[in-house]
Amino acid sequence: MQYALLAYSPPEDTDRASRPIPGGLAHLLDRPDVTGWARLHADESATTLRNDDGRMLLTDGPFIDSKEYLAGLILIEADNLDQALAIAAEMLEETRPGTAIEVRPILDGRFRGA
């Protein structure tokens, strides 16, 4: 089953786009159970489209305002939630303090590999 690992960073961690990925994390992203990943720019770079009862609304910024911002998305293959959580925990050990990883199963989709 595929799982999405949504990596959230503290708002002060906005210079990460110019930093290389730490070696330990880069090694984990290269594993065969990681089917794809993407680093995202800070939340202020987002533009949100919303369907408001048939009208398309365009807003600068993220959909929600939070203490953290979505910093990246990692797609993995895991047999079950426990295995997905173990993979996420291993990756979390290689991140900066304040980082959080949300683990969510993917219902369906066509994305395979990077």
C-alpha positions as CSV (number, residue, x, y, z in Angstrom):
1,M,0.0,0.0,0.0
2,Q,1.2,3.5,-0.7
3,Y,1.5,6.1,2.1
4,A,2.1,9.8,1.9
5,L,4.5,11.3,4.5
6,L,3.8,15.0,4.8
7,A,6.7,16.8,6.3
8,Y,6.0,20.0,8.3
9,S,8.7,22.4,9.3
10,P,8.7,25.3,11.7
11,P,8.0,28.7,10.0
12,E,11.6,30.0,10.7
13,D,13.0,27.1,8.6
14,T,12.5,28.9,5.3
15,D,16.1,28.8,4.1
16,R,15.9,25.1,3.6
17,A,15.4,25.4,-0.2
18,S,19.0,26.7,-0.4
19,R,20.4,24.0,1.9
20,P,21.4,20.5,0.7
21,I,19.4,17.6,2.1
22,P,21.3,16.1,5.1
23,G,23.3,13.0,4.2
24,G,21.3,10.6,6.4
25,L,18.0,11.8,5.1
26,A,19.2,11.7,1.5
27,H,20.3,8.1,2.0
28,L,16.8,7.2,3.3
29,L,15.1,9.0,0.4
30,D,17.1,6.7,-2.0
31,R,15.6,3.5,-0.5
32,P,13.5,1.2,-2.7
33,D,10.4,1.7,-0.5
34,V,10.5,5.5,-1.3
35,T,8.6,5.8,-4.6
36,G,8.8,9.6,-4.9
37,W,9.4,12.8,-3.0
38,A,9.4,16.6,-3.4
39,R,10.7,19.5,-1.3
40,L,8.4,22.5,-1.3
41,H,9.2,26.2,-1.0
42,A,8.0,28.0,2.1
43,D,4.2,28.6,2.6
44,E,4.3,32.2,1.4
45,S,5.1,30.9,-2.1
46,A,1.8,29.1,-2.3
47,T,-1.3,30.2,-4.3
48,T,-4.6,28.5,-3.5
49,L,-7.6,27.9,-5.8
50,R,-10.9,27.2,-4.2
51,N,-14.2,26.3,-5.7
52,D,-16.7,28.5,-3.9
53,D,-20.1,27.3,-5.1
54,G,-19.1,27.4,-8.8
55,R,-16.9,30.5,-8.5
56,M,-13.2,30.0,-8.7
57,L,-11.4,32.0,-5.9
58,L,-7.7,32.7,-6.1
59,T,-5.8,33.5,-2.9
60,D,-2.1,34.2,-2.3
61,G,-0.7,31.9,0.4
62,P,-1.6,28.5,1.7
63,F,-5.1,27.1,2.3
64,I,-4.7,27.3,6.0
65,D,-2.7,29.3,8.5
66,S,-0.7,27.2,10.9
67,K,2.3,27.2,13.1
68,E,4.1,25.0,10.7
69,Y,4.1,24.8,6.9
70,L,4.1,21.8,4.5
71,A,7.7,21.5,3.6
72,G,7.7,18.3,1.6
73,L,5.9,15.2,0.4
74,I,7.4,11.7,0.4
75,L,5.6,8.7,-1.1
76,I,6.4,5.3,0.2
77,E,5.4,1.6,-0.1
78,A,4.6,-0.2,3.1
79,D,2.7,-3.3,4.0
80,N,0.7,-1.6,6.8
81,L,0.5,1.5,9.0
82,D,3.0,0.2,11.5
83,Q,5.7,-0.2,8.8
84,A,4.8,3.2,7.4
85,L,5.2,4.8,10.9
86,A,8.6,3.0,11.3
87,I,9.8,4.5,8.0
88,A,8.6,8.0,9.0
89,A,10.2,7.7,12.4
90,E,13.5,6.8,10.8
91,M,13.3,9.8,8.6
92,L,12.2,12.1,11.4
93,E,15.5,11.2,13.3
94,E,17.4,12.8,10.4
95,T,15.4,16.1,10.3
96,R,15.8,19.4,12.2
97,P,14.1,19.9,15.6
98,G,10.5,21.0,15.3
99,T,9.9,19.0,12.2
100,A,6.7,16.8,12.1
101,I,5.7,14.0,9.7
102,E,2.1,13.2,9.1
103,V,1.5,9.7,7.7
104,R,-1.6,9.1,5.5
105,P,-2.6,6.2,3.4
106,I,-3.2,7.0,-0.3
107,L,-6.6,5.9,-1.6
108,D,-5.6,5.5,-5.2
109,G,-3.6,7.3,-7.8
110,R,-1.3,6.8,-10.8
111,F,2.0,8.2,-9.4
112,R,4.7,5.7,-9.4
113,G,8.4,6.6,-8.9
114,A,10.3,9.8,-9.3
